[in-house]
Amino acid sequence: MDKQVLEVVLKNLAKESRIATILDVEAIPALPKGENYTSTILRVTVKVVLGNGRKAKKYFIMKQMFTEGKSGEFIKEQNVAKTESHILSVVHKEMSYLMEEFEDTDEPLWCNFVHYDPILSCILLEDLKASGYSCVPRQENLDLDHAILALRALGKYHGMAKVLEQRGVISKDEYKPYPLVDNLALIKCCSYAGVLHASKVIKNSWGPSWEQTAKKLMIPFDSFVEKFRSIGNIHIQESEFTCLNHGDCWSNNMMFKYDFQKRPIAVKFLDFQIPHHNTPCIDVTYLLYLGIKPAIRRSSYQLLLKTYYDSLVRTLDQFGFADSKPTFEAISATMKRLEFLGLVFFVVLYPVMACSSTEAFDFAKLLMTDGKEGFNEDVLREPEMVEKLGPDIIQFVEKHVPSLY
């Protein structure tokens, strides 16, 4: 076919599918109450007329960041909307170019970015639900099949981020330290207050056999913060492999596509609001402790970690990474050093993320009261919480707490 003819054909084809006119816009809440603490999420349906005259519907997700009150102040301080829009519009675009360069035909690990309005702190995105993706219910966590797929994807994401860093596209200096392990106010009102809250509820509600364990959870503040923040500073240790982290990588921030037998075959990550440059093991720790069924994490820990590691190294090789790669032993050692972080997250945040309540905690109240108010005590009294949390709380108390007194 003649080049000029082909050009006309392709331009006409593009014109046919292009939006010519918007007829109507409808926006409804995309998530029920209690599923998101930093923004209002709306599902937007747009009725349009295409270039060929056909009427159609287009689907989008609109994220409106909270800007009022104490939680709004924290979100503005962290530049959440601007940071996420940079990841979505710049980093992910460069990752797409990287995949094209190396003829990687896998689906991207993110949704399409549409628009960012800095005045309204609003982001418009592709609606993955319209493409057949869905979330695992928050209360269920990931089973082994979902967990393996998610960790394989996380390894690929970290690997591509490292290649872009080597090319100068990503700079570690662009990103703030991870607030969950660096921001003193957040550590005090969330992580530390959460451990004390767990101690109180366990003592009063889990029975006499748990009283001593609950008592040991009354950790001195200064030693807790010192250990917690020292973990947050590991990005300065140049001997460790580091890269861009997602920052909030758990089951509710990913969506899966399934085959005809309901088996997960693809995953996409959501909510890139607190990315940071550090050891990738922070993301892995976060996912293992907050996104995966606790019993599966305990029984299949080595398999899950090896799945992640193999994907990371394979991706670095695939995309031509020219520097030294971490060994499995090095990644395992870092994961072991981050165990304290994972267990604190698990004790404090897992009940909030896996409970049936839609009012698990009040983030604004936690910030205003330094954590004295804001946690819902009923969450730790829900059925099966003792079974889910118990083994790790015992490990936390026996292995890590003694060094804090």
HUCORMO-V322447 format. One record per residue. N is the residue number from 1. RES is the residue in three letters. SS is DSSP state (2 for helix, 1 for strand, 0 for the rest). PHI is phi in radians with two decimals (NA if undefined). NEAR is the number of other C-alpha atoms within 10 Angstrom. Layout:
BEGIN
n = {N N}
res = {RES RES}
ss = {SS SS}
phi = {PHI PHI}
near = {NEAR NEAR}
END
This chain:
BEGIN
n = {1 2 3 4 5 6 7 8 9 10 11 12 13 14 15 16 17 18 19 20 21 22 23 24 25 26 27 28 29 30 31 32 33 34 35 36 37 38 39 40 41 42 43 44 45 46 47 48 49 50 51 52 53 54 55 56 57 58 59 60 61 62 63 64 65 66 67 68 69 70 71 72 73 74 75 76 77 78 79 80 81 82 83 84 85 86 87 88 89 90 91 92 93 94 95 96 97 98 99 100 101 102 103 104 105 106 107 108 109 110 111 112 113 114 115 116 117 118 119 120 121 122 123 124 125 126 127 128 129 130 131 132 133 134 135 136 137 138 139 140 141 142 143 144 145 146 147 148 149 150 151 152 153 154 155 156 157 158 159 160 161 162 163 164 165 166 167 168 169 170 171 172 173 174 175 176 177 178 179 180 181 182 183 184 185 186 187 188 189 190 191 192 193 194 195 196 197 198 199 200 201 202 203 204 205 206 207 208 209 210 211 212 213 214 215 216 217 218 219 220 221 222 223 224 225 226 227 228 229 230 231 232 233 234 235 236 237 238 239 240 241 242 243 244 245 246 247 248 249 250 251 252 253 254 255 256 257 258 259 260 261 262 263 264 265 266 267 268 269 270 271 272 273 274 275 276 277 278 279 280 281 282 283 284 285 286 287 288 289 290 291 292 293 294 295 296 297 298 299 300 301 302 303 304 305 306 307 308 309 310 311 312 313 314 315 316 317 318 319 320 321 322 323 324 325 326 327 328 329 330 331 332 333 334 335 336 337 338 339 340 341 342 343 344 345 346 347 348 349 350 351 352 353 354 355 356 357 358 359 360 361 362 363 364 365 366 367 368 369 370 371 372 373 374 375 376 377 378 379 380 381 382 383 384 385 386 387 388 389 390 391 392 393 394 395 396 397 398 399 400 401 402 403 404 405}
res = {MET ASP LYS GLN VAL LEU GLU VAL VAL LEU LYS ASN LEU ALA LYS GLU SER ARG ILE ALA THR ILE LEU ASP VAL GLU ALA ILE PRO ALA LEU PRO LYS GLY GLU ASN TYR THR SER THR ILE LEU ARG VAL THR VAL LYS VAL VAL LEU GLY ASN GLY ARG LYS ALA LYS LYS TYR PHE ILE MET LYS GLN MET PHE THR GLU GLY LYS SER GLY GLU PHE ILE LYS GLU GLN ASN VAL ALA LYS THR GLU SER HIS ILE LEU SER VAL VAL HIS LYS GLU MET SER TYR LEU MET GLU GLU PHE GLU ASP THR ASP GLU PRO LEU TRP CYS ASN PHE VAL HIS TYR ASP PRO ILE LEU SER CYS ILE LEU LEU GLU ASP LEU LYS ALA SER GLY TYR SER CYS VAL PRO ARG GLN GLU ASN LEU ASP LEU ASP HIS ALA ILE LEU ALA LEU ARG ALA LEU GLY LYS TYR HIS GLY MET ALA LYS VAL LEU GLU GLN ARG GLY VAL ILE SER LYS ASP GLU TYR LYS PRO TYR PRO LEU VAL ASP ASN LEU ALA LEU ILE LYS CYS CYS SER TYR ALA GLY VAL LEU HIS ALA SER LYS VAL ILE LYS ASN SER TRP GLY PRO SER TRP GLU GLN THR ALA LYS LYS LEU MET ILE PRO PHE ASP SER PHE VAL GLU LYS PHE ARG SER ILE GLY ASN ILE HIS ILE GLN GLU SER GLU PHE THR CYS LEU ASN HIS GLY ASP CYS TRP SER ASN ASN MET MET PHE LYS TYR ASP PHE GLN LYS ARG PRO ILE ALA VAL LYS PHE LEU ASP PHE GLN ILE PRO HIS HIS ASN THR PRO CYS ILE ASP VAL THR TYR LEU LEU TYR LEU GLY ILE LYS PRO ALA ILE ARG ARG SER SER TYR GLN LEU LEU LEU LYS THR TYR TYR ASP SER LEU VAL ARG THR LEU ASP GLN PHE GLY PHE ALA ASP SER LYS PRO THR PHE GLU ALA ILE SER ALA THR MET LYS ARG LEU GLU PHE LEU GLY LEU VAL PHE PHE VAL VAL LEU TYR PRO VAL MET ALA CYS SER SER THR GLU ALA PHE ASP PHE ALA LYS LEU LEU MET THR ASP GLY LYS GLU GLY PHE ASN GLU ASP VAL LEU ARG GLU PRO GLU MET VAL GLU LYS LEU GLY PRO ASP ILE ILE GLN PHE VAL GLU LYS HIS VAL PRO SER LEU TYR}
ss = {0 0 2 2 2 2 2 2 2 2 2 2 2 2 2 2 2 0 1 1 1 1 1 1 1 1 1 1 1 0 0 0 0 0 0 0 0 0 1 1 1 1 1 1 1 1 1 1 1 1 0 0 0 0 1 1 1 1 1 1 1 1 1 1 1 0 0 0 2 2 2 2 2 2 2 2 2 0 0 2 2 2 2 2 2 2 2 2 2 2 2 2 2 2 2 2 2 2 2 2 2 0 0 0 0 0 0 0 0 1 0 0 1 1 1 1 1 0 0 0 0 1 1 1 1 1 0 2 2 2 2 0 0 1 0 0 0 0 0 0 0 1 0 2 2 2 2 2 2 2 2 2 2 2 2 2 2 2 2 2 2 2 2 2 2 2 0 0 0 0 0 2 2 2 0 0 0 0 2 2 2 2 0 2 2 2 2 2 2 2 2 2 2 2 2 2 2 2 2 2 2 2 2 2 2 0 0 2 2 2 2 2 2 2 2 2 0 0 0 0 2 2 2 2 2 2 2 2 2 2 2 2 0 2 2 2 0 0 0 0 0 0 1 1 1 0 0 0 0 0 2 2 2 1 1 1 1 1 0 0 0 0 0 1 1 1 1 1 1 0 0 0 0 0 0 1 1 1 0 0 2 2 2 2 2 2 2 2 2 2 0 1 0 2 2 2 2 2 2 0 2 2 2 2 2 2 2 2 2 2 2 2 2 2 2 2 2 2 0 0 0 0 0 0 0 0 0 2 2 2 2 2 2 2 2 2 2 0 2 2 2 2 2 2 2 2 2 2 2 2 2 2 2 2 0 0 0 0 0 0 1 0 2 2 2 2 2 2 2 0 0 0 0 0 1 0 2 2 2 2 2 0 0 0 2 2 2 2 2 2 2 2 2 2 2 2 2 2 2 0 2 2 2 2 0}
phi = {NA -1.09 -1.01 -1.16 -1.12 -1.06 -1.07 -1.11 -1.05 -1.20 -1.14 -1.14 -1.10 -1.15 -1.13 -1.07 -1.63 -1.33 -1.28 -1.70 -2.57 -1.72 -1.61 -2.80 -2.29 -2.24 -2.20 -2.31 -0.99 -1.60 -2.28 -1.24 -0.98 1.56 -1.73 -2.63 -2.04 -2.11 -2.76 -1.63 -1.92 -2.05 -1.68 -1.89 -1.88 -2.03 -1.53 -2.33 -1.96 -1.49 -1.06 -1.53 1.60 -1.38 -1.46 -2.66 -2.09 -2.08 -2.15 -2.41 -1.98 -2.01 -1.88 -1.90 -1.19 -1.16 -2.23 -1.83 1.26 -1.14 -1.16 -1.11 -1.09 -1.12 -1.11 -1.18 -1.07 -1.47 0.94 -1.02 -1.13 -1.12 -1.11 -1.13 -1.10 -1.15 -1.07 -1.22 -1.62 -1.92 -1.10 -1.20 -1.12 -1.18 -1.13 -1.11 -1.07 -1.09 -1.10 -1.12 -1.03 -1.76 0.95 -1.50 -1.68 -1.11 -1.18 -1.02 -1.63 -2.59 -1.52 -1.33 -1.50 -1.98 -2.83 -2.26 -1.93 -1.17 -1.21 -1.62 0.90 -2.18 -2.17 -1.92 -2.34 -1.07 -1.58 -1.17 -1.05 -1.18 -1.78 1.62 -1.61 -2.63 -1.58 -1.27 -0.87 -0.89 -1.27 -1.54 1.09 -1.53 -1.42 -1.12 -1.10 -1.13 -1.13 -1.10 -1.10 -1.15 -1.24 -1.12 -1.17 -1.12 -1.07 -1.18 -1.08 -1.09 -1.11 -1.13 -1.07 -1.19 -1.11 -1.15 -1.13 -1.10 -1.45 1.52 -1.34 -1.87 -2.06 -1.12 -1.30 -1.32 -1.95 -1.27 -1.02 -1.10 -1.09 -1.16 -2.15 -2.18 -1.34 -1.05 -1.09 -1.22 -1.06 -1.16 -1.50 -1.96 -1.15 -1.19 -1.08 -1.16 -1.15 -1.13 -1.06 -1.07 -0.99 -1.09 -1.21 -1.06 -1.08 -1.52 -2.24 -1.67 1.74 -1.01 -1.16 -1.79 -1.11 -1.17 -1.09 -1.08 -1.10 -1.20 -1.32 -1.40 -1.41 -1.06 -1.08 -1.07 -1.22 -1.09 -1.13 -1.04 -1.19 -1.10 -1.28 -1.13 -1.18 -1.17 -1.65 -1.18 -1.16 -1.51 -1.49 -1.15 -1.29 -1.57 -1.22 -2.27 -2.88 -1.21 -1.76 -1.14 1.76 -2.54 -1.56 -2.40 -1.09 -1.33 -1.83 -2.62 -2.22 -2.06 -1.95 -2.19 -1.53 -1.17 -1.71 1.17 -1.60 -1.20 -2.17 -2.68 -2.47 -2.30 -1.56 -2.17 0.98 -1.64 -1.63 -2.29 -1.16 -2.71 -1.80 -2.93 -1.10 -1.12 -1.15 -1.17 -1.06 -1.10 -1.05 -1.02 -1.18 -1.06 -1.52 -2.00 -1.99 -1.97 -0.92 -0.94 -1.12 -1.25 -1.04 -1.19 -1.43 -2.13 -0.99 -1.14 -1.10 -1.15 -1.16 -1.16 -1.04 -1.08 -1.06 -1.05 -1.17 -1.02 -1.18 -1.06 -1.19 -1.03 -1.18 -1.04 -1.79 1.30 -1.14 -1.82 -1.97 -1.22 -1.82 -1.23 -1.52 -1.11 -1.12 -1.18 -1.11 -1.11 -1.14 -1.15 -1.05 -1.13 -1.20 -1.58 -1.02 -1.00 -1.06 -1.08 -1.22 -1.12 -0.99 -1.14 -1.11 -1.54 -1.71 -1.02 -1.02 -1.12 -1.39 -1.84 -1.34 -1.48 -1.19 -1.67 -2.26 -1.20 -2.82 -2.00 -1.07 -1.10 -1.20 -1.03 -1.14 -1.30 -1.97 0.97 1.51 -1.20 -2.32 2.32 -1.52 -1.60 -1.12 -1.12 -1.04 -1.34 -1.72 -1.15 -0.96 1.35 -1.15 -1.08 -1.14 -1.27 -1.59 -0.86 -1.02 -1.34 -1.14 -1.09 -1.07 -1.04 -1.17 -1.36 -1.66 -2.03 -1.15 -0.94 -1.29 -1.66 -1.73}
near = {6 6 8 8 9 11 12 11 12 11 10 14 13 12 14 15 15 14 18 16 13 15 12 10 13 11 15 12 13 16 12 9 12 15 18 12 14 18 19 17 21 18 21 21 17 17 18 20 18 18 17 15 13 12 15 14 14 15 19 21 23 24 21 18 20 22 16 12 12 16 20 16 14 18 20 17 9 15 15 22 25 18 17 20 23 16 19 24 15 15 18 21 15 18 19 17 13 16 18 11 10 11 10 14 8 8 12 18 21 20 17 17 20 15 15 21 13 11 6 12 19 20 22 20 19 20 21 20 16 11 10 11 17 17 15 17 11 18 18 15 21 26 16 16 11 20 24 20 19 31 24 22 22 28 25 23 24 25 26 28 23 25 23 21 16 14 11 10 14 21 15 16 9 10 16 15 19 19 18 20 19 18 13 14 14 19 21 19 21 25 25 23 23 23 20 23 25 23 22 17 17 24 17 14 14 16 9 11 9 16 16 13 18 23 15 16 20 18 18 13 14 11 12 18 19 12 15 22 18 11 17 22 14 16 19 11 11 8 10 16 19 21 25 24 25 24 23 21 25 25 27 23 16 20 23 22 18 14 9 6 6 8 12 19 12 19 24 21 23 21 19 22 21 22 23 24 22 25 23 25 23 26 23 26 24 21 23 26 24 29 30 24 19 22 14 15 22 14 10 12 13 12 13 21 23 17 20 26 23 15 20 26 19 13 21 22 14 15 19 11 19 10 10 8 13 15 12 15 9 14 20 16 12 19 20 14 13 20 17 18 23 23 23 20 21 25 24 22 19 22 23 23 25 20 21 16 18 14 16 22 20 16 18 19 18 22 20 15 11 17 25 17 18 23 23 16 16 13 22 24 17 13 11 11 16 14 11 16 18 16 13 19 20 14 12 21 19 13 12 13 17 12 11 14 12}
END
